[in-house]
Amino acid sequence: MKDFEHLLSVWQEQPKQPRLSVDDVLKQVKKGINKLGIQVYYSIIATIVAIAFTAGLTLFAVFEQRMSYIGLFVLLFGMIAYLILQIGDYRTIHKHDVTLNPAAYLNDLKEYQKRRAYLNGRFYYVFAVMISLGISLYTIEVFENKPIVFRIVYYSFCILTVLFTTFYLRSRFIEREEKKVSYLIERLERLQAQFE
């Protein structure tokens, strides 16, 4: 019985979490969402530029082998699928105003978190394979007359870049973004708990 009383006294001595200021939390969340939105927006713009360049290459360049066109179409398909997911993410975090309805916005943030997990998880590998395959098929004809050493160096560089991006940069990027989103969700949940 003595242990229970000691445990109870330790539990009661725990400091209470300070109450959050609604204005401060909403300002922090809006600032964090704007940063995430800008990041997604720039990604959308970069993807549109890449799609326009690849589409222009597909329409105006003349290739003798079908493999080049197939490679470009695979590239276009992968980039368009990525663009659609990015636009969906952008719309998800800008669907509601956090100051008008924080509870609905909390649900939007959780949905955004799930969508990003899909985009950075399974879809990333599909996207990486499509881009790698597209570039490989396209460059078969482009590098046909180049020396074998040049082709080996080029393909080795491409493989190393994909591996470095997949296994090093991707995990760091995902971890940083996940921390930001989790922090915003935690702040909104704490704010919501204050009013329940």
N, C-alpha and C positions, 0 to 999 in steps of 0.2 A: 504494500500500500504506500510505503514511503517513496518507492520509485515512481509511482504514478503521480504523487503530489509534486515530486521534483520535476518530472516531465511537464506537468501542467504549469508549474511556475516558470520554467524555461520557455514554454510556448507563449505564455502571457507576456513575457518580457520582450518578445520579438518586436522590433519597431514596426509600427503601422506604415503602410505605403502612403506617401503624401498624396493628397487629392490633386488631381491634375487641373490645370486651368484650361477651360474649354477653348478659349481663344488661342492660347499658345499651342495646344495640340493640333487644332485645325490649321494654324499657320504652318506648323512643322509638316503636317501631312500634305498640305497643298504644295509646299516647297519641294518635298520629296517626290510627289507625283509629277510636278512640272519637270524635274530632272529626269525621271523615268520616261516621261512623254517626249522630251527633247531627244533623248537617246534613241527611242523607237522611231521618232520622226526622221532623224538623220539616217537611220538604217533604211527606212522606206525610200528616202531620196536617193541614197546610194544604190539601192536595188533597182529603182526605176532607171537610173543612168546606165547601169550595167545591162538591163533589159533592152534599153534603146540602142546601146552600142552593139549588142549581140544580134538584135533584130536587123539593124542596119547592115551588119556584116552578112547576115543570112540572105538579105534581099539583094544586096548590091555586089557582093563578091562572087566571082565565078570559080567554081571548083569542078574538077574533073571526076572526082570520086564521090559516091553517095555517102560514104562514111563521114565526110566533112559536114555535110548537111544534117545527117543523123546526129552527130555530135553537137552541132549548134542547136538543134531542136531539143535535145536532152538538156542542154544548158538552159535554154529558154523555159522549158517546162519546170525545171527545178527552181529557177529564180522566180517564176510566176507563183508557184506554190508557196515559196517563202514569203513573197510579197503579200499574198492573201492572208497568211497567218499574222504577219506583222501589222497589217491594217486592222485585223480583228483585235489584236492586242491593244493597239492605239485607241480604237473605239471603246474597248472595255474600260480602260482607265479614264476616259473622258466622257463616259455615258452620263454620269450624275455629277452634280456639284457637291463636294464634301460638306460645304457649309449649310446646304439646304437639308440634306438627309444623310447624316453620318452612318446610320445603320445600313442603308441601301449601298452606300459607298463601301462599307466594310465587306459586304457580299461581293461587290465588283472587284475589290482588291483580292479577295480569295479566289475568284474566278480567274483573274489575271495571273495569279500565282500558279494555278493549275495549267493554264494555257502556256505559260513560259516554261513550266516543267516539261510539257510535251514538246515544245519547240526546241528546247535545249537538250532534251533526252532522246527519245526515239527518232523524232523527225530529223535531228541533226545528222545522224548517221546516214539516213536515206539521202539527205541533201548533199552530204560530203561525197557519197558514192556517185550520185548523179552528176555533180560538178566535175569530179575526177574522171568519170567515164566520158562525159561530154568533151572535156578538154583533150583527153587522150584520143578520142575518135577524130576530133577536129585537127589535131596536130599531126596525125599520120601523113596526110597529104602535104601539109605545110612544111614539114621537116623531111620530106622524102629525099630531097637532093642534098641535105646537110650531111656532114661527116658523122660517122657512127659515134665518135667521141662526144660531139655536140649533143646528139640525141640522148646518150647515156647521162651526161651531166644535166641536161634539161629535165628528163624524167626522174632522175634521182633527186634533184632539187624540189620538184613538185611533190614527190612522195614524202620527202622529209618535211616539207611545209605542211602538208595535210596531217602527218603524224604529230608534229609539234603543236599545231593548232588544236587537234582533237584531244590529245592527252595532256597538254600543259595549259595552253591559254584558255581553252574552253572551260576547264574546271575552275580556274581562277575567276573568270568572268561570271560564271554561274554562281559561285560562292558569294561574290561581291553583290550581285543583283539580288540574290536570295536574302542576304542580310538586310538590304534596304527595304525590300517588300515586307519581310517578317517584322522589322522594326515598326513600320507604318501600321501593320495589322495589329501588333501588340499595343500600340498607343491607342488606336481606335477601340480595341476590346476593353482596355482599362478604362477609357472614358465612358464606354457604354455600361460597364459594370458599376460605375459611380452612380448612375442614374437608375439602377434597378433596385 
